[in-house]
């Protein structure tokens, strides 16, 4: 099974540029085209939050239009820029968005790799939270399928990254999440967004990773007092390949580069 993760799309109404610089709509179009052109088309796409910029229905309508070419199942979860009401209204046919209220938390059991999504949103805040209620739901949901290999998806990463301004809008409730995850060894990976970068860390007996954006990336500066800047590094997404035994993650660039070129000609290494 090949699971494609995209994150931090930041679609604005009327295709407006983000920060007067980033054409997020066009960049998402290119990302979708690249996903569909992969040698192995993913079985599933999951988008881990900050789907739009202000959580309005107009933004979600544009998002829906941009994602429409995707031919595989698509699963959405909110980030701190999203609004639960607008998301559910425009994607009303995505029944999983209403598995549990008020939070957008759900489990998808239709694939070889189980997907469990967590809602970390605090309305109006940049940081996220996993409260006792949300964590209790997670514990029950994981306990219901203890032998199913599982990916847990959330927007805010459950770890400190070293990028100071992003850590200040990080996730509250990390210790509680770690306690739950450590009780459920079937969790192969936690996948998150928010950081606009690919970052990996060991977490609660498994691995947690964040996804780059198909648009702009957060500047890589590990000074705790660094400015909150973004950079136009190559847009990318993640491919999580479940081979039946382990989960292997690849970073895939949206842009096309020269190649592929052969290493060998007629069986001989090219010098």
ChimeraX commands (.cxc) that place a marker at each C-alpha (Angstrom):
marker #1 position 0.00,0.00,0.00 radius 0.5
marker #1 position 1.26,3.47,-0.92 radius 0.5
marker #1 position -0.03,6.34,1.22 radius 0.5
marker #1 position 0.68,9.87,-0.04 radius 0.5
marker #1 position 0.80,12.67,2.54 radius 0.5
marker #1 position 0.37,16.32,1.60 radius 0.5
marker #1 position 0.18,19.13,4.11 radius 0.5
marker #1 position -0.05,22.87,4.65 radius 0.5
marker #1 position -1.70,23.82,1.38 radius 0.5
marker #1 position -2.83,27.28,2.61 radius 0.5
marker #1 position -5.37,27.91,-0.15 radius 0.5
marker #1 position -6.71,31.47,-0.14 radius 0.5
marker #1 position -9.96,32.82,-1.65 radius 0.5
marker #1 position -9.86,33.82,-5.29 radius 0.5
marker #1 position -6.42,32.26,-5.70 radius 0.5
marker #1 position -4.92,35.14,-3.74 radius 0.5
marker #1 position -1.19,34.89,-3.04 radius 0.5
marker #1 position -0.16,33.87,0.47 radius 0.5
marker #1 position 1.99,36.53,2.14 radius 0.5
marker #1 position 1.80,38.42,-1.20 radius 0.5
marker #1 position 4.37,35.96,-2.52 radius 0.5
marker #1 position 3.20,32.34,-2.72 radius 0.5
marker #1 position 0.78,31.14,-5.39 radius 0.5
marker #1 position -0.53,28.29,-3.25 radius 0.5
marker #1 position -3.38,27.37,-5.64 radius 0.5
marker #1 position -1.12,26.91,-8.66 radius 0.5
marker #1 position 1.43,25.05,-6.56 radius 0.5
marker #1 position -1.25,22.64,-5.33 radius 0.5
marker #1 position -2.36,22.05,-8.92 radius 0.5
marker #1 position 1.22,21.12,-9.78 radius 0.5
marker #1 position 1.41,18.83,-6.74 radius 0.5
marker #1 position -1.77,17.00,-7.73 radius 0.5
marker #1 position -0.48,16.55,-11.28 radius 0.5
marker #1 position 2.81,15.19,-9.95 radius 0.5
marker #1 position 1.04,12.69,-7.67 radius 0.5
marker #1 position -1.00,11.39,-10.60 radius 0.5
marker #1 position 2.13,11.11,-12.77 radius 0.5
marker #1 position 4.11,9.01,-10.28 radius 0.5
marker #1 position 5.32,5.61,-11.57 radius 0.5
marker #1 position 3.24,4.04,-8.80 radius 0.5
marker #1 position 0.06,6.02,-8.21 radius 0.5
marker #1 position -0.73,6.17,-4.46 radius 0.5
marker #1 position -3.62,4.14,-3.09 radius 0.5
marker #1 position -4.64,6.89,-0.66 radius 0.5
marker #1 position -3.92,10.59,-0.11 radius 0.5
marker #1 position -4.12,12.18,3.33 radius 0.5
marker #1 position -3.84,15.94,3.87 radius 0.5
marker #1 position -2.62,16.79,7.37 radius 0.5
marker #1 position -4.05,20.23,7.97 radius 0.5
marker #1 position -3.78,23.89,7.12 radius 0.5
marker #1 position -5.76,23.04,4.04 radius 0.5
marker #1 position -6.82,26.67,3.64 radius 0.5
marker #1 position -5.78,29.96,5.23 radius 0.5
marker #1 position -8.87,31.30,7.06 radius 0.5
marker #1 position -11.31,28.39,7.24 radius 0.5
marker #1 position -13.96,29.94,5.00 radius 0.5
marker #1 position -16.34,28.01,2.77 radius 0.5
marker #1 position -15.09,29.98,-0.25 radius 0.5
marker #1 position -11.58,28.68,0.39 radius 0.5
marker #1 position -12.81,25.11,0.82 radius 0.5
marker #1 position -14.76,25.32,-2.44 radius 0.5
marker #1 position -11.57,26.30,-4.25 radius 0.5
marker #1 position -9.66,23.57,-2.41 radius 0.5
marker #1 position -12.24,21.00,-3.53 radius 0.5
marker #1 position -11.82,22.13,-7.13 radius 0.5
marker #1 position -8.04,21.86,-6.93 radius 0.5
marker #1 position -8.12,18.37,-5.40 radius 0.5
marker #1 position -10.84,17.06,-7.74 radius 0.5
marker #1 position -8.43,15.40,-10.22 radius 0.5
marker #1 position -7.24,12.95,-7.55 radius 0.5
marker #1 position -8.66,9.54,-8.38 radius 0.5
marker #1 position -7.89,7.74,-5.11 radius 0.5
marker #1 position -9.55,8.05,-1.67 radius 0.5
marker #1 position -8.75,11.38,-0.05 radius 0.5
marker #1 position -8.79,12.01,3.69 radius 0.5
marker #1 position -8.65,15.51,5.18 radius 0.5
marker #1 position -7.98,16.75,8.69 radius 0.5
marker #1 position -7.89,20.29,10.03 radius 0.5
marker #1 position -4.96,22.42,11.12 radius 0.5
marker #1 position -4.80,25.69,13.00 radius 0.5
marker #1 position -5.73,27.67,9.85 radius 0.5
marker #1 position -8.83,25.57,9.23 radius 0.5
marker #1 position -12.44,25.75,10.39 radius 0.5
marker #1 position -14.30,22.55,11.22 radius 0.5
marker #1 position -17.68,23.92,10.11 radius 0.5
marker #1 position -16.49,25.12,6.71 radius 0.5
marker #1 position -14.57,21.91,6.06 radius 0.5
marker #1 position -17.57,19.73,6.89 radius 0.5
marker #1 position -19.97,21.90,4.89 radius 0.5
marker #1 position -18.03,21.89,1.62 radius 0.5
marker #1 position -16.83,18.29,1.89 radius 0.5
marker #1 position -20.22,17.06,3.05 radius 0.5
marker #1 position -19.89,13.80,1.15 radius 0.5
marker #1 position -16.76,12.90,3.18 radius 0.5
marker #1 position -18.70,11.03,5.84 radius 0.5
marker #1 position -15.60,10.28,7.93 radius 0.5
marker #1 position -15.43,14.00,8.84 radius 0.5
marker #1 position -18.53,13.44,10.97 radius 0.5
marker #1 position -17.49,10.25,12.76 radius 0.5
marker #1 position -17.16,12.20,16.01 radius 0.5
marker #1 position -18.29,15.65,17.13 radius 0.5
marker #1 position -17.27,18.30,17.83 radius 0.5
marker #1 position -13.76,17.17,16.87 radius 0.5
marker #1 position -12.74,15.93,13.42 radius 0.5
marker #1 position -11.33,12.58,14.53 radius 0.5
marker #1 position -11.86,9.36,12.63 radius 0.5
marker #1 position -10.60,5.87,11.84 radius 0.5
marker #1 position -10.41,4.43,8.32 radius 0.5
marker #1 position -10.37,0.64,8.18 radius 0.5
marker #1 position -10.79,0.00,4.46 radius 0.5
marker #1 position -7.08,-0.31,3.60 radius 0.5
marker #1 position -4.20,-2.63,4.55 radius 0.5
marker #1 position -2.80,0.19,6.70 radius 0.5
marker #1 position -5.30,1.59,9.20 radius 0.5
marker #1 position -5.53,5.40,9.36 radius 0.5
marker #1 position -6.48,7.13,12.61 radius 0.5
marker #1 position -6.78,10.93,12.51 radius 0.5
marker #1 position -6.56,13.31,15.47 radius 0.5
marker #1 position -7.90,16.86,15.73 radius 0.5
marker #1 position -5.34,19.14,17.45 radius 0.5
marker #1 position -7.11,22.42,16.70 radius 0.5
marker #1 position -7.76,25.16,19.26 radius 0.5
marker #1 position -10.04,27.61,17.40 radius 0.5
marker #1 position -8.34,30.97,16.94 radius 0.5
marker #1 position -4.95,29.78,18.16 radius 0.5
marker #1 position -1.76,28.87,16.31 radius 0.5
marker #1 position -0.80,26.15,18.74 radius 0.5
marker #1 position -2.60,22.85,19.15 radius 0.5
marker #1 position -3.86,20.67,21.96 radius 0.5
marker #1 position -4.72,17.07,22.71 radius 0.5
marker #1 position -7.08,17.23,25.66 radius 0.5
marker #1 position -8.16,14.34,27.88 radius 0.5
marker #1 position -11.30,13.77,25.79 radius 0.5
marker #1 position -9.43,13.54,22.51 radius 0.5
marker #1 position -6.77,11.26,23.96 radius 0.5
marker #1 position -9.38,8.96,25.52 radius 0.5
marker #1 position -10.98,8.62,22.07 radius 0.5
marker #1 position -7.59,7.73,20.60 radius 0.5
marker #1 position -6.94,5.11,23.27 radius 0.5
marker #1 position -10.35,3.49,22.64 radius 0.5
marker #1 position -9.93,3.60,18.89 radius 0.5
marker #1 position -6.48,2.01,18.90 radius 0.5
marker #1 position -7.60,-0.62,21.42 radius 0.5
marker #1 position -10.40,-1.64,19.04 radius 0.5
marker #1 position -7.89,-2.97,16.46 radius 0.5
marker #1 position -4.72,-4.01,18.32 radius 0.5
marker #1 position -3.33,-6.14,15.51 radius 0.5
marker #1 position -3.90,-3.75,12.60 radius 0.5
marker #1 position -0.79,-1.82,11.46 radius 0.5
marker #1 position -1.79,1.81,11.98 radius 0.5
marker #1 position -0.74,5.32,11.03 radius 0.5
marker #1 position -1.85,8.13,13.35 radius 0.5
marker #1 position -2.25,11.47,11.56 radius 0.5
marker #1 position -2.41,14.90,13.20 radius 0.5
marker #1 position -1.54,18.46,12.27 radius 0.5
marker #1 position 0.73,19.69,15.07 radius 0.5
marker #1 position 3.84,17.51,15.51 radius 0.5
marker #1 position 4.15,15.78,18.89 radius 0.5
marker #1 position 7.73,16.88,19.48 radius 0.5
marker #1 position 9.96,19.94,19.84 radius 0.5
marker #1 position 11.68,20.66,16.53 radius 0.5
marker #1 position 14.29,23.24,17.49 radius 0.5
marker #1 position 12.70,25.85,15.20 radius 0.5
marker #1 position 11.85,28.25,18.00 radius 0.5
marker #1 position 8.98,30.27,16.54 radius 0.5
marker #1 position 7.19,27.10,15.43 radius 0.5
marker #1 position 7.74,25.34,18.75 radius 0.5
marker #1 position 6.02,28.29,20.44 radius 0.5
marker #1 position 2.87,27.35,18.50 radius 0.5
marker #1 position 3.39,23.64,19.08 radius 0.5
marker #1 position 1.27,20.93,20.66 radius 0.5
marker #1 position 0.02,20.78,24.25 radius 0.5
marker #1 position -0.62,17.30,25.60 radius 0.5
marker #1 position 2.45,15.57,24.16 radius 0.5
marker #1 position 3.08,13.53,27.32 radius 0.5
marker #1 position -0.49,12.25,27.31 radius 0.5
marker #1 position -0.19,11.30,23.64 radius 0.5
marker #1 position 3.08,9.48,24.31 radius 0.5
marker #1 position 1.43,7.50,27.11 radius 0.5
marker #1 position -1.38,6.38,24.79 radius 0.5
marker #1 position 0.88,5.54,21.84 radius 0.5
marker #1 position 3.26,3.54,24.02 radius 0.5
marker #1 position 0.36,1.23,24.94 radius 0.5
marker #1 position -0.35,0.39,21.29 radius 0.5
marker #1 position 2.64,-1.12,19.48 radius 0.5
marker #1 position 0.67,-1.52,16.25 radius 0.5
marker #1 position 1.23,2.21,15.57 radius 0.5
marker #1 position 3.82,2.24,12.79 radius 0.5
marker #1 position 4.10,5.99,12.44 radius 0.5
marker #1 position 2.72,9.35,13.52 radius 0.5
marker #1 position 2.48,11.73,10.57 radius 0.5
marker #1 position 2.06,15.47,11.05 radius 0.5
marker #1 position 2.22,18.80,9.23 radius 0.5
marker #1 position 2.52,22.38,10.53 radius 0.5
marker #1 position 6.32,22.63,10.08 radius 0.5
marker #1 position 6.48,22.83,6.27 radius 0.5
marker #1 position 9.57,20.61,6.48 radius 0.5
marker #1 position 10.45,16.91,6.58 radius 0.5
marker #1 position 11.54,16.20,10.17 radius 0.5
marker #1 position 11.81,12.78,11.83 radius 0.5
marker #1 position 12.16,11.77,15.49 radius 0.5
marker #1 position 11.73,8.67,17.62 radius 0.5
marker #1 position 8.53,8.98,19.68 radius 0.5
marker #1 position 6.91,6.70,22.27 radius 0.5
marker #1 position 8.37,3.53,20.81 radius 0.5
marker #1 position 7.60,4.42,17.21 radius 0.5
marker #1 position 8.52,7.19,14.75 radius 0.5
marker #1 position 6.99,10.63,14.20 radius 0.5
marker #1 position 7.55,12.68,11.08 radius 0.5
marker #1 position 6.41,15.96,9.56 radius 0.5
marker #1 position 5.65,16.68,5.93 radius 0.5
marker #1 position 6.96,19.43,3.66 radius 0.5
marker #1 position 4.51,21.74,1.92 radius 0.5
marker #1 position 3.66,21.76,-1.80 radius 0.5
marker #1 position 4.15,25.51,-1.53 radius 0.5
marker #1 position 6.49,27.39,0.86 radius 0.5
marker #1 position 8.73,25.89,3.55 radius 0.5
marker #1 position 9.57,27.19,7.03 radius 0.5
marker #1 position 13.15,28.47,7.10 radius 0.5
marker #1 position 15.58,26.00,8.65 radius 0.5
marker #1 position 17.04,28.02,11.54 radius 0.5
marker #1 position 17.56,26.27,14.88 radius 0.5
marker #1 position 18.23,29.46,16.81 radius 0.5
marker #1 position 15.44,29.61,19.42 radius 0.5
marker #1 position 15.09,33.34,18.70 radius 0.5
marker #1 position 15.19,33.05,14.91 radius 0.5
marker #1 position 12.77,35.12,12.86 radius 0.5
marker #1 position 9.57,33.45,11.66 radius 0.5
marker #1 position 10.55,33.35,7.99 radius 0.5
marker #1 position 9.63,31.11,5.10 radius 0.5
marker #1 position 11.70,30.11,2.07 radius 0.5
marker #1 position 10.88,28.96,-1.44 radius 0.5
marker #1 position 12.73,25.68,-1.21 radius 0.5
marker #1 position 11.51,22.93,-3.57 radius 0.5
marker #1 position 7.89,21.96,-2.81 radius 0.5
marker #1 position 7.43,18.33,-1.81 radius 0.5
marker #1 position 5.23,15.66,-0.26 radius 0.5
marker #1 position 5.76,12.30,1.44 radius 0.5
marker #1 position 5.13,8.76,0.22 radius 0.5
marker #1 position 4.68,6.18,2.96 radius 0.5
marker #1 position 5.10,2.67,1.50 radius 0.5
marker #1 position 3.66,-0.17,3.58 radius 0.5
marker #1 position 5.27,-3.40,2.38 radius 0.5
marker #1 position 3.35,-5.64,4.77 radius 0.5
marker #1 position 6.17,-5.66,7.31 radius 0.5
marker #1 position 7.38,-2.09,7.77 radius 0.5
marker #1 position 6.55,1.46,6.74 radius 0.5
marker #1 position 9.15,3.15,4.53 radius 0.5
marker #1 position 8.91,6.91,3.91 radius 0.5
marker #1 position 10.21,8.77,0.85 radius 0.5
marker #1 position 10.26,12.52,0.19 radius 0.5
marker #1 position 9.03,13.31,-3.33 radius 0.5
marker #1 position 9.67,16.66,-5.01 radius 0.5
marker #1 position 6.82,18.31,-6.87 radius 0.5
marker #1 position 9.11,19.92,-9.45 radius 0.5
marker #1 position 10.50,17.88,-12.33 radius 0.5
marker #1 position 14.28,17.67,-12.61 radius 0.5
marker #1 position 16.58,16.35,-15.36 radius 0.5
marker #1 position 16.73,12.58,-15.72 radius 0.5
marker #1 position 16.41,9.77,-15.09 radius 0.5
marker #1 position 19.78,8.86,-16.61 radius 0.5
marker #1 position 21.23,5.33,-16.72 radius 0.5
marker #1 position 24.16,4.37,-14.49 radius 0.5
marker #1 position 25.17,1.68,-16.99 radius 0.5
marker #1 position 25.35,1.23,-20.76 radius 0.5
marker #1 position 25.30,-2.34,-22.07 radius 0.5
marker #1 position 25.85,-3.65,-18.55 radius 0.5
marker #1 position 28.98,-1.50,-18.01 radius 0.5
marker #1 position 29.17,1.36,-15.52 radius 0.5
marker #1 position 29.45,4.67,-17.33 radius 0.5
marker #1 position 32.71,6.43,-16.38 radius 0.5
marker link #1:1,2 radius 0.2
marker link #1:2,3 radius 0.2
marker link #1:3,4 radius 0.2
marker link #1:4,5 radius 0.2
marker link #1:5,6 radius 0.2
marker link #1:6,7 radius 0.2
marker link #1:7,8 radius 0.2
marker link #1:8,9 radius 0.2
marker link #1:9,10 radius 0.2
marker link #1:10,11 radius 0.2
marker link #1:11,12 radius 0.2
marker link #1:12,13 radius 0.2
marker link #1:13,14 radius 0.2
marker link #1:14,15 radius 0.2
marker link #1:15,16 radius 0.2
marker link #1:16,17 radius 0.2
marker link #1:17,18 radius 0.2
marker link #1:18,19 radius 0.2
marker link #1:19,20 radius 0.2
marker link #1:20,21 radius 0.2
marker link #1:21,22 radius 0.2
marker link #1:22,23 radius 0.2
marker link #1:23,24 radius 0.2
marker link #1:24,25 radius 0.2
marker link #1:25,26 radius 0.2
marker link #1:26,27 radius 0.2
marker link #1:27,28 radius 0.2
marker link #1:28,29 radius 0.2
marker link #1:29,30 radius 0.2
marker link #1:30,31 radius 0.2
marker link #1:31,32 radius 0.2
marker link #1:32,33 radius 0.2
marker link #1:33,34 radius 0.2
marker link #1:34,35 radius 0.2
marker link #1:35,36 radius 0.2
marker link #1:36,37 radius 0.2
marker link #1:37,38 radius 0.2
marker link #1:38,39 radius 0.2
marker link #1:39,40 radius 0.2
marker link #1:40,41 radius 0.2
marker link #1:41,42 radius 0.2
marker link #1:42,43 radius 0.2
marker link #1:43,44 radius 0.2
marker link #1:44,45 radius 0.2
marker link #1:45,46 radius 0.2
marker link #1:46,47 radius 0.2
marker link #1:47,48 radius 0.2
marker link #1:48,49 radius 0.2
marker link #1:49,50 radius 0.2
marker link #1:50,51 radius 0.2
marker link #1:51,52 radius 0.2
marker link #1:52,53 radius 0.2
marker link #1:53,54 radius 0.2
marker link #1:54,55 radius 0.2
marker link #1:55,56 radius 0.2
marker link #1:56,57 radius 0.2
marker link #1:57,58 radius 0.2
marker link #1:58,59 radius 0.2
marker link #1:59,60 radius 0.2
marker link #1:60,61 radius 0.2
marker link #1:61,62 radius 0.2
marker link #1:62,63 radius 0.2
marker link #1:63,64 radius 0.2
marker link #1:64,65 radius 0.2
marker link #1:65,66 radius 0.2
marker link #1:66,67 radius 0.2
marker link #1:67,68 radius 0.2
marker link #1:68,69 radius 0.2
marker link #1:69,70 radius 0.2
marker link #1:70,71 radius 0.2
marker link #1:71,72 radius 0.2
marker link #1:72,73 radius 0.2
marker link #1:73,74 radius 0.2
marker link #1:74,75 radius 0.2
marker link #1:75,76 radius 0.2
marker link #1:76,77 radius 0.2
marker link #1:77,78 radius 0.2
marker link #1:78,79 radius 0.2
marker link #1:79,80 radius 0.2
marker link #1:80,81 radius 0.2
marker link #1:81,82 radius 0.2
marker link #1:82,83 radius 0.2
marker link #1:83,84 radius 0.2
marker link #1:84,85 radius 0.2
marker link #1:85,86 radius 0.2
marker link #1:86,87 radius 0.2
marker link #1:87,88 radius 0.2
marker link #1:88,89 radius 0.2
marker link #1:89,90 radius 0.2
marker link #1:90,91 radius 0.2
marker link #1:91,92 radius 0.2
marker link #1:92,93 radius 0.2
marker link #1:93,94 radius 0.2
marker link #1:94,95 radius 0.2
marker link #1:95,96 radius 0.2
marker link #1:96,97 radius 0.2
marker link #1:97,98 radius 0.2
marker link #1:98,99 radius 0.2
marker link #1:99,100 radius 0.2
marker link #1:100,101 radius 0.2
marker link #1:101,102 radius 0.2
marker link #1:102,103 radius 0.2
marker link #1:103,104 radius 0.2
marker link #1:104,105 radius 0.2
marker link #1:105,106 radius 0.2
marker link #1:106,107 radius 0.2
marker link #1:107,108 radius 0.2
marker link #1:108,109 radius 0.2
marker link #1:109,110 radius 0.2
marker link #1:110,111 radius 0.2
marker link #1:111,112 radius 0.2
marker link #1:112,113 radius 0.2
marker link #1:113,114 radius 0.2
marker link #1:114,115 radius 0.2
marker link #1:115,116 radius 0.2
marker link #1:116,117 radius 0.2
marker link #1:117,118 radius 0.2
marker link #1:118,119 radius 0.2
marker link #1:119,120 radius 0.2
marker link #1:120,121 radius 0.2
marker link #1:121,122 radius 0.2
marker link #1:122,123 radius 0.2
marker link #1:123,124 radius 0.2
marker link #1:124,125 radius 0.2
marker link #1:125,126 radius 0.2
marker link #1:126,127 radius 0.2
marker link #1:127,128 radius 0.2
marker link #1:128,129 radius 0.2
marker link #1:129,130 radius 0.2
marker link #1:130,131 radius 0.2
marker link #1:131,132 radius 0.2
marker link #1:132,133 radius 0.2
marker link #1:133,134 radius 0.2
marker link #1:134,135 radius 0.2
marker link #1:135,136 radius 0.2
marker link #1:136,137 radius 0.2
marker link #1:137,138 radius 0.2
marker link #1:138,139 radius 0.2
marker link #1:139,140 radius 0.2
marker link #1:140,141 radius 0.2
marker link #1:141,142 radius 0.2
marker link #1:142,143 radius 0.2
marker link #1:143,144 radius 0.2
marker link #1:144,145 radius 0.2
marker link #1:145,146 radius 0.2
marker link #1:146,147 radius 0.2
marker link #1:147,148 radius 0.2
marker link #1:148,149 radius 0.2
marker link #1:149,150 radius 0.2
marker link #1:150,151 radius 0.2
marker link #1:151,152 radius 0.2
marker link #1:152,153 radius 0.2
marker link #1:153,154 radius 0.2
marker link #1:154,155 radius 0.2
marker link #1:155,156 radius 0.2
marker link #1:156,157 radius 0.2
marker link #1:157,158 radius 0.2
marker link #1:158,159 radius 0.2
marker link #1:159,160 radius 0.2
marker link #1:160,161 radius 0.2
marker link #1:161,162 radius 0.2
marker link #1:162,163 radius 0.2
marker link #1:163,164 radius 0.2
marker link #1:164,165 radius 0.2
marker link #1:165,166 radius 0.2
marker link #1:166,167 radius 0.2
marker link #1:167,168 radius 0.2
marker link #1:168,169 radius 0.2
marker link #1:169,170 radius 0.2
marker link #1:170,171 radius 0.2
marker link #1:171,172 radius 0.2
marker link #1:172,173 radius 0.2
marker link #1:173,174 radius 0.2
marker link #1:174,175 radius 0.2
marker link #1:175,176 radius 0.2
marker link #1:176,177 radius 0.2
marker link #1:177,178 radius 0.2
marker link #1:178,179 radius 0.2
marker link #1:179,180 radius 0.2
marker link #1:180,181 radius 0.2
marker link #1:181,182 radius 0.2
marker link #1:182,183 radius 0.2
marker link #1:183,184 radius 0.2
marker link #1:184,185 radius 0.2
marker link #1:185,186 radius 0.2
marker link #1:186,187 radius 0.2
marker link #1:187,188 radius 0.2
marker link #1:188,189 radius 0.2
marker link #1:189,190 radius 0.2
marker link #1:190,191 radius 0.2
marker link #1:191,192 radius 0.2
marker link #1:192,193 radius 0.2
marker link #1:193,194 radius 0.2
marker link #1:194,195 radius 0.2
marker link #1:195,196 radius 0.2
marker link #1:196,197 radius 0.2
marker link #1:197,198 radius 0.2
marker link #1:198,199 radius 0.2
marker link #1:199,200 radius 0.2
marker link #1:200,201 radius 0.2
marker link #1:201,202 radius 0.2
marker link #1:202,203 radius 0.2
marker link #1:203,204 radius 0.2
marker link #1:204,205 radius 0.2
marker link #1:205,206 radius 0.2
marker link #1:206,207 radius 0.2
marker link #1:207,208 radius 0.2
marker link #1:208,209 radius 0.2
marker link #1:209,210 radius 0.2
marker link #1:210,211 radius 0.2
marker link #1:211,212 radius 0.2
marker link #1:212,213 radius 0.2
marker link #1:213,214 radius 0.2
marker link #1:214,215 radius 0.2
marker link #1:215,216 radius 0.2
marker link #1:216,217 radius 0.2
marker link #1:217,218 radius 0.2
marker link #1:218,219 radius 0.2
marker link #1:219,220 radius 0.2
marker link #1:220,221 radius 0.2
marker link #1:221,222 radius 0.2
marker link #1:222,223 radius 0.2
marker link #1:223,224 radius 0.2
marker link #1:224,225 radius 0.2
marker link #1:225,226 radius 0.2
marker link #1:226,227 radius 0.2
marker link #1:227,228 radius 0.2
marker link #1:228,229 radius 0.2
marker link #1:229,230 radius 0.2
marker link #1:230,231 radius 0.2
marker link #1:231,232 radius 0.2
marker link #1:232,233 radius 0.2
marker link #1:233,234 radius 0.2
marker link #1:234,235 radius 0.2
marker link #1:235,236 radius 0.2
marker link #1:236,237 radius 0.2
marker link #1:237,238 radius 0.2
marker link #1:238,239 radius 0.2
marker link #1:239,240 radius 0.2
marker link #1:240,241 radius 0.2
marker link #1:241,242 radius 0.2
marker link #1:242,243 radius 0.2
marker link #1:243,244 radius 0.2
marker link #1:244,245 radius 0.2
marker link #1:245,246 radius 0.2
marker link #1:246,247 radius 0.2
marker link #1:247,248 radius 0.2
marker link #1:248,249 radius 0.2
marker link #1:249,250 radius 0.2
marker link #1:250,251 radius 0.2
marker link #1:251,252 radius 0.2
marker link #1:252,253 radius 0.2
marker link #1:253,254 radius 0.2
marker link #1:254,255 radius 0.2
marker link #1:255,256 radius 0.2
marker link #1:256,257 radius 0.2
marker link #1:257,258 radius 0.2
marker link #1:258,259 radius 0.2
marker link #1:259,260 radius 0.2
marker link #1:260,261 radius 0.2
marker link #1:261,262 radius 0.2
marker link #1:262,263 radius 0.2
marker link #1:263,264 radius 0.2
marker link #1:264,265 radius 0.2
marker link #1:265,266 radius 0.2
marker link #1:266,267 radius 0.2
marker link #1:267,268 radius 0.2
marker link #1:268,269 radius 0.2
marker link #1:269,270 radius 0.2
marker link #1:270,271 radius 0.2
view
